[in-house]
Amino acid sequence: MIRSEFFVERLVIIKSGSSVYDEEFHQGINVIRGDHSVGKTTILELLFYVLGGEIKENQWLYPADHCDEIYCQVNINGISFTIKRDIVKGEIPPIRIQYGSYDVTSLDNLGWKKFGPRRSESGERVSFSQQLFELLGWDNHKSDDYANLTMHQVLRFLYVDQETGSTKIFRAEDNPRGDSEGIRTAIAEFLLGLDNLDTHKLRQQLILAEREFDKVAADLNAMYKVLGSDSGLTLDVLNAQVINISDEIVSLHNKDVDLKVTTELEVDSAANYKDLEKKVDLFSRQLQSLNIEIQATIGEIVDCELFGDSLDFRKKSLLESKSAFDCIGAMKYTHCPCCLEEINSSNEDTCHLCNAPKKESHHSNNYMQILTEIDFQLKSNAKVLGDYKSHLEGLKSALVITKSHLKNSQSELQSSSKTVDIETQGLIKRSKKIGYLESEIKNIEKQIKIITDLDKYKSRKSELINTITDLREKIAAAGASSKNRRDRVNLRICENMLPILHSDLRDNGEPYEEVFAAAESNDIEIDFSRDRTLIDGRVKFSGSSNYIKKNAFYLAALLESLSDPLYRLPRFLMLDAIENGGMKAFRSHNFQRSIVEMFKDKKDFQIILCTSMALDDLNNDEYGVGPYYVGNVINV
């Protein structure tokens, strides 16, 4: 699994074409500090929003809702990107992404790639969550209740906001459908790496199989309603009926009729004969044209399948190439491959081999562009392939019908070559009989088409039932085998929480909560599905103690992600609730010291926190983002 890292490098907020906030962030601990009600929370809310979070219309804070757009320069797995999003209340606007730093991308309005909030069912349209998941090296993941995990859902774990209740783990959701037990469990399992990759792939296959099963079952029900009492008929029976009726029609046409012949009759018969000749010629040409088009369509299908295989191979090669580079790094030559002399180069800003200046994101400059283009081509090719296959089925059905029409017309032509008296009652009766039989053939042809589809769908339904059963059994088995991983992750998080809980002491050395001071790792229970953390069986403590417990969990998970390669959590956390619940300065400072101590000498992580009671050790340019604010952070 690729180690996922995500860091904010710069945030720029624009109003009326000018920046009203422009600050750089750094790896490690970032502190946004200032007086109460100056807009510190607003900055974290806008970071949440620009990274893919959704803010309800009535939850926007002033003056953010009066600004126009946000730019956020981020570093994803060592590569800088700039994300741009318009501020639109009451909507979920798209996100635009471009390679490079803000300074570079702000000069280039043509390089932005636009991604909306929703993917299309056909796969033609990629959502911004899909794109960011791709850049982070994550597979698209779904919860047990089949809702796609999005950046909004992921950020509910990465952003501890002020408004959510102190006993809750995840950021609150207004929509109950977006906050089910299954979704909460899926978010945690995904970010903590509790779902092994094989299980994830099995779940994806199960989702597709069950979705197809529902469609097949619905189509079958519709077919049964159309067929009614004829649903028990088989293709063999229907084909035999067509053959018998066709033979009867031919027999009727060939039957000798001893009738009176008149001159007027001969003229009419000649005209009828010519009309039938034209029909036979028309159906013959249609038959030839259909055969040619069928062969051409089969050729296009083969081309599409080969092209799809080629695109899959290109994407696999691109991802493997990037993974290899991420793991191994750039290749350096010790000797010139041309003259074999030793290479001595100390300039890090140039290529060590040819001394050409290094460009930003030199090794991955076009990675997102190429990957996006390949994904687009794959989805477009899949749609074209599906269209060709549907067209081929239509051509084959048209071929069967045309053959039937040609056969009947040829039979009529042969019959009309005889001179007969149209006034003869016997001939009229025979003509009516032939017309009735021909309509019967048309009805049977429709039944054949439905029965053919019915048999195909029944067979597919049976296959899907077996597939779904097999996948569910495999998922259950994989879930049981992952228990050791789950227990170990849970234990390590609980152990990491203990230093914060044990150091939560008053100025006289007494604990704020006796339960915190006495807690051991086995006293802590983390229940993601029910959205709560318990210590010694208790969920609720005082307001400020609840926030200590809540933040301790998130910091413990972040700390563990630095040493556990199976974590998807991108080594990133935003904290905006470290002083809630009436917390006093001494306790807040003590908690801030615990954070500094916990991440001392740690690398490749980012914490962004807000405080109006900054610890002296953090109230400086090394840790601070911007100045200590006494007026509004966003200067409108």
C-alpha positions in Angstrom: 0.0 0.0 0.0 1.3 3.5 -0.9 2.0 5.7 2.1 -0.4 8.6 1.8 0.8 12.1 2.8 -1.1 15.3 2.5 0.1 18.7 3.7 -1.4 22.2 3.2 1.4 24.6 2.0 -0.6 27.8 1.3 -4.1 29.2 1.6 -5.3 32.2 -0.4 -8.8 33.7 -0.1 -10.0 36.1 -2.9 -12.6 38.8 -2.8 -13.3 41.1 -5.8 -10.0 40.0 -7.4 -7.8 40.7 -4.4 -6.5 38.5 -1.7 -8.0 39.0 1.8 -6.0 36.2 3.3 -2.7 34.7 2.1 -0.6 32.6 4.5 1.9 29.8 4.1 1.7 26.6 6.2 4.5 24.2 7.1 5.0 20.5 8.1 4.7 19.8 11.8 2.6 21.8 14.2 0.8 24.9 12.8 -0.9 27.3 15.2 -3.5 29.9 14.1 -3.6 32.2 17.1 -5.5 35.3 18.1 -8.2 36.8 20.3 -11.7 35.4 20.6 -14.0 35.8 17.6 -11.4 37.0 15.1 -12.1 34.3 12.5 -9.7 31.5 13.4 -12.4 28.9 13.0 -13.3 30.5 9.6 -9.9 29.5 8.2 -10.3 25.9 9.2 -13.8 25.9 7.8 -12.5 27.2 4.5 -9.7 24.6 4.4 -12.4 21.9 5.0 -14.4 23.4 2.2 -11.7 23.8 -0.4 -10.5 20.2 0.2 -13.9 18.9 -0.7 -16.0 19.4 2.4 -19.7 20.5 2.2 -21.0 23.5 4.2 -24.7 24.0 4.5 -26.2 27.3 3.4 -27.0 28.4 7.0 -23.6 27.3 8.4 -21.4 29.8 6.5 -19.4 32.2 8.8 -18.9 35.9 8.1 -16.9 37.2 6.3 -16.1 33.9 4.4 -19.6 34.0 2.8 -18.8 37.4 1.3 -15.6 36.1 -0.4 -15.4 34.8 -4.0 -12.9 31.9 -4.3 -10.3 30.0 -2.5 -6.9 28.7 -3.6 -5.1 26.0 -1.6 -1.6 24.8 -2.4 -1.2 21.3 -1.2 1.6 18.7 -1.2 0.3 15.2 -2.0 2.9 12.4 -1.7 5.7 14.9 -2.4 4.1 16.7 -5.4 2.7 20.2 -5.2 -0.8 20.9 -6.6 -3.1 23.9 -6.3 -6.8 23.4 -5.6 -9.3 26.2 -6.5 -12.9 26.4 -5.5 -15.6 29.1 -5.8 -17.5 30.1 -2.7 -21.2 29.4 -3.5 -23.7 29.2 -0.6 -26.3 26.5 -0.8 -24.5 24.6 -3.6 -21.7 22.1 -4.0 -19.5 23.8 -6.6 -16.8 21.9 -8.6 -13.1 21.8 -7.7 -10.4 22.7 -10.1 -6.9 21.2 -9.7 -3.6 22.1 -11.4 0.0 21.0 -11.0 2.4 23.3 -9.3 2.5 26.0 -6.7 0.0 28.8 -6.4 2.4 31.4 -7.8 2.8 29.3 -11.0 -0.9 28.2 -11.4 -2.3 31.7 -10.8 -0.7 32.8 -14.0 -2.1 29.9 -16.0 -5.9 29.8 -16.5 -5.7 27.1 -19.1 -4.1 24.2 -17.1 -7.0 23.7 -14.6 -8.8 20.4 -14.6 -12.4 20.7 -13.4 -14.1 18.0 -11.3 -17.6 18.1 -10.0 -19.0 16.7 -6.8 -20.7 13.6 -8.3 -19.5 10.8 -10.5 -21.7 9.6 -13.3 -23.2 6.1 -13.3 -21.6 5.4 -16.7 -18.2 6.4 -15.4 -17.7 9.1 -18.0 -17.6 11.9 -15.4 -15.0 11.8 -12.6 -15.8 13.5 -9.2 -13.2 15.5 -7.3 -13.3 12.9 -4.6 -12.3 10.2 -7.1 -9.5 12.5 -8.4 -8.1 13.3 -5.0 -8.3 9.6 -4.0 -6.4 8.7 -7.1 -3.6 11.3 -6.3 -3.4 10.0 -2.7 -3.0 6.5 -4.0 -6.3 5.3 -2.5 -8.8 3.0 -4.3 -12.3 4.4 -4.5 -13.9 2.9 -1.4 -17.5 2.2 -0.4 -19.1 1.6 2.9 -21.1 -1.6 3.7 -24.3 0.2 2.9 -22.8 1.0 -0.5 -22.5 4.8 -0.2 -19.3 6.1 -1.9 -16.8 7.5 0.5 -16.0 11.0 -0.5 -13.5 13.7 0.5 -16.3 15.2 2.6 -16.7 12.0 4.5 -12.9 11.5 5.0 -12.6 15.1 6.2 -15.2 14.4 8.9 -12.4 12.3 10.5 -9.5 14.7 9.7 -11.2 17.9 11.0 -12.2 18.3 14.7 -14.6 21.2 14.6 -16.2 23.3 17.4 -19.9 22.7 16.6 -19.9 18.9 16.9 -20.8 17.4 20.3 -17.9 16.7 22.6 -18.8 13.0 23.0 -18.8 12.4 19.2 -15.9 11.1 17.2 -16.9 12.3 13.7 -17.9 15.8 12.5 -21.7 16.1 12.7 -23.9 15.6 9.6 -27.3 17.2 9.1 -28.4 14.5 6.7 -29.0 11.2 8.6 -28.3 9.2 5.4 -24.8 10.6 5.4 -24.1 9.5 8.9 -25.2 5.8 9.2 -23.3 3.3 11.3 -22.0 1.7 8.1 -20.6 5.0 6.8 -18.9 5.9 10.1 -17.4 2.4 10.3 -16.2 2.6 6.7 -14.5 6.0 7.2 -12.6 4.7 10.2 -11.7 1.3 8.7 -10.5 3.0 5.5 -8.3 5.6 7.1 -6.9 3.3 9.8 -6.2 0.6 7.3 -8.5 -1.9 9.0 -9.9 -3.2 5.7 -7.3 -5.3 3.8 -7.0 -4.6 0.1 -8.4 -8.0 -0.9 -11.5 -7.4 1.2 -11.9 -4.0 -0.4 -11.8 -5.4 -3.9 -14.3 -8.1 -2.9 -16.6 -5.5 -1.6 -16.3 -3.5 -4.9 -17.1 -6.7 -6.8 -20.1 -7.4 -4.6 -21.5 -3.9 -5.1 -21.3 -4.3 -8.9 -22.8 -7.8 -8.8 -25.7 -6.8 -6.5 -26.4 -3.7 -8.6 -26.5 -5.9 -11.8 -28.6 -8.5 -10.0 -31.2 -5.8 -9.1 -31.4 -4.6 -12.8 -31.6 -8.2 -14.1 -34.4 -9.1 -11.7 -36.3 -5.9 -12.6 -36.0 -6.7 -16.3 -37.1 -10.3 -15.7 -40.2 -9.2 -13.9 -41.1 -6.8 -16.8 -40.6 -9.7 -19.3 -42.9 -12.1 -17.3 -45.6 -9.4 -17.3 -45.4 -9.0 -21.0 -45.4 -12.8 -21.7 -48.2 -13.6 -19.2 -49.3 -17.2 -19.5 -46.8 -17.7 -22.4 -43.8 -17.4 -20.0 -43.4 -21.1 -20.0 -42.8 -21.4 -23.7 -39.3 -22.3 -25.0 -37.3 -21.3 -28.0 -37.6 -24.8 -29.5 -41.4 -24.7 -29.3 -41.6 -21.2 -30.8 -39.1 -21.9 -33.6 -41.0 -25.1 -34.4 -44.2 -23.0 -34.6 -42.5 -20.5 -37.0 -41.3 -23.4 -39.2 -44.8 -25.0 -39.3 -46.6 -21.7 -40.1 -44.0 -20.8 -42.8 -44.5 -24.3 -44.4 -48.2 -23.8 -44.3 -47.9 -20.4 -46.0 -45.7 -21.8 -48.7 -48.1 -24.7 -49.1 -51.0 -22.3 -49.5 -49.1 -20.2 -52.1 -48.1 -23.3 -54.1 -51.6 -24.8 -54.0 -53.0 -25.1 -57.5 -56.2 -23.1 -58.1 -58.3 -23.9 -61.1 -59.9 -20.6 -61.8 -61.2 -18.5 -64.7 -58.7 -16.1 -66.3 -59.6 -12.7 -67.7 -57.7 -10.0 -69.5 -58.2 -7.5 -66.7 -56.9 -10.1 -64.2 -53.8 -10.7 -66.2 -53.0 -6.9 -66.1 -53.5 -6.8 -62.3 -51.5 -9.9 -61.8 -48.6 -8.5 -63.8 -48.6 -5.3 -61.7 -48.7 -7.3 -58.5 -45.9 -9.5 -59.7 -43.7 -6.4 -60.4 -44.4 -5.1 -56.9 -43.4 -8.4 -55.4 -40.3 -8.5 -57.4 -39.4 -5.1 -56.0 -40.0 -6.3 -52.5 -37.9 -9.3 -53.0 -35.1 -7.2 -54.4 -35.4 -4.7 -51.5 -35.3 -7.4 -48.8 -32.3 -9.0 -50.6 -30.4 -5.7 -50.6 -31.3 -5.1 -47.0 -30.1 -8.6 -46.1 -26.8 -8.0 -47.8 -26.4 -4.6 -46.2 -27.1 -6.0 -42.7 -24.5 -8.7 -43.2 -21.9 -6.1 -44.2 -22.8 -3.9 -41.2 -22.7 -6.8 -38.8 -19.2 -7.7 -39.9 -18.1 -4.1 -39.7 -19.6 -3.7 -36.2 -17.9 -6.9 -35.0 -14.6 -5.4 -36.2 -15.3 -2.2 -34.3 -16.0 -4.2 -31.1 -12.7 -6.1 -31.5 -10.9 -2.8 -32.0 -12.6 -1.3 -28.9 -11.7 -4.3 -26.8 -8.0 -4.2 -27.9 -7.9 -0.4 -27.3 -9.4 -1.0 -23.8 -6.7 -3.6 -23.0 -4.1 -1.2 -24.3 -5.4 1.6 -22.0 -5.5 -0.7 -19.0 -1.9 -1.6 -19.6 -0.9 2.0 -20.0 -2.6 3.0 -16.7 -1.1 0.0 -14.8 2.3 0.9 -16.2 1.9 4.5 -15.2 0.8 3.7 -11.6 3.7 1.1 -11.3 6.1 3.7 -12.6 5.0 6.3 -10.1 5.0 3.7 -7.2 8.6 2.7 -8.2 9.7 6.3 -8.2 8.0 7.0 -4.9 9.8 4.0 -3.3 13.2 4.2 -5.0 13.6 7.8 -6.0 15.4 9.3 -8.9 18.2 7.2 -10.5 21.6 8.7 -10.2 24.6 7.8 -12.3 28.0 7.5 -10.7 29.7 7.4 -14.2 28.9 9.0 -17.5 27.2 6.4 -19.7 29.0 7.9 -22.7 32.6 8.4 -21.7 32.5 6.4 -18.4 34.2 9.2 -16.5 33.1 9.6 -12.8 30.3 12.2 -12.4 30.9 14.8 -9.7 27.8 17.1 -9.2 26.9 19.1 -6.1 24.3 21.4 -7.4 20.9 20.1 -6.3 19.0 22.5 -8.6 20.3 20.9 -11.8 20.3 17.4 -13.3 23.4 15.6 -12.0 24.0 14.1 -15.5 23.4 16.9 -18.0 23.3 19.9 -15.7 20.0 21.1 -17.1 18.0 23.1 -14.6 15.5 21.1 -12.7 11.8 22.0 -13.3 9.2 21.9 -10.6 7.6 18.5 -10.4 10.0 17.4 -13.1 9.4 13.6 -12.7 5.6 13.9 -12.3 4.7 17.1 -14.2 2.1 15.5 -16.4 1.1 12.6 -14.1 -2.4 13.9 -13.2 -3.0 15.1 -16.8 -2.0 11.7 -18.3 -3.9 9.7 -15.7 -7.0 11.8 -16.1 -6.8 11.5 -19.9 -6.4 7.7 -19.7 -9.4 7.4 -17.3 -11.5 9.5 -19.6 -10.5 7.4 -22.6 -11.2 4.2 -20.7 -14.7 5.4 -19.8 -15.4 6.8 -23.3 -14.2 3.5 -24.8 -16.4 1.5 -22.5 -19.4 3.5 -23.5 -18.6 3.2 -27.2 -18.1 -0.6 -26.8 -21.4 -0.9 -25.1 -23.1 1.1 -27.8 -21.5 -1.2 -30.5 -22.7 -4.3 -28.7 -26.2 -3.0 -28.4 -26.1 -2.1 -32.1 -24.9 -5.6 -32.9 -27.8 -7.1 -31.1 -30.2 -4.9 -33.0 -28.6 -5.8 -36.3 -28.9 -9.5 -35.5 -32.6 -9.1 -34.7 -33.2 -7.1 -37.9 -31.4 -9.8 -39.8 -33.7 -12.5 -38.6 -36.8 -10.4 -39.4 -35.5 -9.5 -42.8 -34.8 -13.1 -43.7 -38.4 -14.0 -42.7 -39.8 -11.2 -44.8 -37.7 -12.2 -47.8 -38.8 -15.8 -47.5 -42.5 -14.8 -47.4 -42.1 -12.4 -50.3 -40.3 -15.0 -52.4 -43.2 -17.4 -51.6 -45.8 -14.8 -52.6 -43.8 -14.0 -55.8 -43.9 -17.7 -56.8 -47.6 -17.9 -56.1 -48.5 -14.7 -58.0 -46.8 -16.1 -61.1 -50.0 -18.1 -61.6 -52.9 -16.5 -63.4 -56.0 -16.6 -61.2 -59.4 -15.1 -60.9 -59.4 -12.7 -57.9 -63.2 -13.0 -57.7 -62.9 -16.6 -56.7 -64.1 -17.0 -53.1 -61.6 -19.8 -52.5 -58.7 -17.5 -53.3 -60.0 -14.8 -51.1 -60.3 -17.2 -48.2 -56.8 -18.5 -48.9 -55.4 -14.9 -48.9 -57.0 -14.2 -45.6 -55.6 -17.3 -44.1 -52.1 -16.4 -45.4 -52.4 -12.9 -43.9 -53.5 -14.3 -40.5 -50.6 -16.8 -40.5 -48.1 -14.0 -41.4 -49.3 -11.9 -38.5 -48.9 -15.0 -36.3 -45.3 -15.3 -37.4 -44.7 -11.6 -36.5 -46.2 -12.2 -33.0 -44.1 -15.3 -32.5 -41.0 -13.4 -33.6 -41.6 -10.8 -30.9 -42.1 -13.7 -28.4 -38.8 -15.3 -29.6 -37.0 -12.0 -29.0 -38.4 -11.8 -25.4 -37.9 -15.5 -24.7 -34.3 -15.2 -25.9 -33.7 -12.3 -23.6 -35.6 -14.1 -20.8 -33.4 -17.2 -21.1 -30.3 -15.0 -21.1 -31.4 -13.0 -18.1 -32.4 -16.1 -16.2 -29.0 -17.6 -16.8 -27.3 -14.4 -15.8 -29.5 -14.1 -12.6 -28.4 -17.6 -11.6 -24.8 -16.8 -12.2 -25.1 -13.6 -10.1 -26.7 -15.4 -7.2 -23.8 -17.8 -7.1 -21.3 -14.9 -7.5 -22.9 -12.9 -4.7 -23.0 -15.8 -2.4 -19.4 -16.6 -3.0 -18.3 -13.0 -2.5 -20.2 -12.7 0.7 -18.6 -15.8 2.1 -15.1 -14.5 1.1 -15.8 -11.2 2.7 -17.0 -12.8 5.9 -13.8 -15.0 5.9 -11.6 -12.0 5.2 -13.3 -10.0 8.0 -12.5 -12.8 10.5 -8.9 -12.9 9.4 -8.4 -9.2 9.8 -9.4 -9.3 13.5 -5.7 -9.4 14.6 -5.0 -6.2 12.6 -8.0 -4.5 14.1 -7.1 -5.5 17.7 -3.5 -4.2 17.2 -4.6 -0.9 15.8 -7.1 -0.4 18.5 -4.5 -1.2 21.2 -1.9 1.2 19.8 -4.3 4.1 19.6 -5.4 3.4 23.2 -1.8 3.3 24.3 -1.0 6.5 22.5 -3.9 8.3 24.3 -2.6 7.5 27.8 0.2 10.1 28.0 -2.3 12.9 27.2 -4.9 11.5 29.7 -2.3 11.0 32.4 -0.8 14.4 32.1 -4.2 16.2 32.3 -3.5 17.6 35.8 -4.4 20.7 37.7 -1.8 23.2 38.9 -1.6 21.4 42.2 -0.8 18.1 40.5 -4.3 16.6 41.1 -6.1 15.1 38.0 -9.1 16.8 36.5 -10.6 13.4 36.1 -9.7 10.4 38.3 -10.7 8.0 35.6 -8.2 9.7 33.2 -5.3 9.4 35.6 -6.0 5.7 36.4 -6.8 4.7 32.8 -5.0 1.8 31.2 -5.2 0.8 27.5 -7.7 -1.9 28.2 -10.0 0.6 29.9 -10.5 2.6 26.7 -13.1 1.5 24.1 -13.4 3.1 20.7 -16.8 2.5 19.1 -16.9 4.0 15.5 -20.3 2.7 14.6 -21.9 4.4 17.6 -19.7 7.4 17.3 -18.2 7.4 20.8 -15.1 6.8 22.9 -15.5 5.3 26.4 -13.1 5.3 29.3 -13.8 2.8 32.1 -17.3 2.4 30.5 -18.1 6.1 30.6 -18.9 8.3 27.6 -19.7 11.6 29.3 -17.4 13.6 31.5 -17.3 17.4 32.0 -17.4 19.5 28.8 -13.7 20.3 28.8 -12.7 16.7 29.8 -14.7 15.4 26.9 -12.7 17.5 24.5 -9.4 16.4 26.0 -10.6 12.8 25.5 -11.8 13.5 22.0 -8.6 15.3 20.8 -6.4 12.6 22.5 -8.0 10.0 20.3 -7.3 11.9 17.1 -3.7 12.8 18.1 -3.1 9.1 19.0 -4.4 8.0 15.6 -2.2 10.5 13.8 0.8 9.5 15.8 0.3 5.8 15.0 -0.1 6.6 11.3 3.6 7.8 11.3 4.8 4.3 12.0 2.1 2.1 10.5 2.4 1.8 6.7 -1.0 0.3 6.4 -2.7 3.5 7.5 -4.4 5.6 4.8 -4.8 8.5 7.1 -2.7 11.1 5.2 -0.6 12.3 8.3 -2.8 15.4 8.4 -5.2 16.7 11.2 -7.1 20.0 11.9 -8.0 20.7 15.5 -10.5 23.5 16.4 -11.8 22.3 19.6 -8.9 22.4 22.1 -10.5 25.1 24.3 -14.2 24.2 24.2 -16.2 23.3 27.2 -15.1 26.2 29.3 -11.4 25.2 29.4 -9.1 27.4 31.3 -5.7 28.7 30.1 -3.6 26.4 32.4 -5.3 23.3 31.2 -5.1 24.4 27.6 -1.4 25.1 27.9 -0.9 21.7 29.5 -2.7 20.0 26.6 -0.6 22.0 24.1 2.6 20.8 25.8 1.4 17.3 25.5 1.0 17.7 21.7 4.5 19.1 21.4 5.9 16.3 23.5 4.0 13.6 21.6 5.3 14.8 18.2 8.8 15.8 19.3 11.4 14.6 16.7 8.6 13.3 14.5 8.6 14.1 10.7 6.2 14.1 7.8 3.0 15.1 9.5 0.9 18.2 9.8 -1.3 19.5 12.6 -3.3 22.8 12.1 -4.9 24.0 15.3 -6.6 27.2 16.5 -6.2 28.8 19.9 -6.8 32.0 21.7 -4.6 30.8 24.6 -1.4 30.0 22.8 1.4 28.4 24.8 4.4 30.7 24.8 6.5 28.0 23.1 4.0 27.9 20.2 3.3 31.7 20.0 6.1 32.4 17.6 6.9 32.4 13.9 8.3 28.8 14.0 4.9 27.3 14.8 2.6 30.2 14.1 0.7 30.8 10.8 0.4 34.5 10.4 0.5 37.0 13.3 -1.3 36.9 16.5 -4.7 38.3 15.4 -6.5 41.0 17.3 -8.7 41.9 14.4 -10.5 39.7 11.8 -8.2 37.1 10.2 -9.9 37.7 6.8 -9.3 41.4 6.0 -12.4 42.4 3.9 
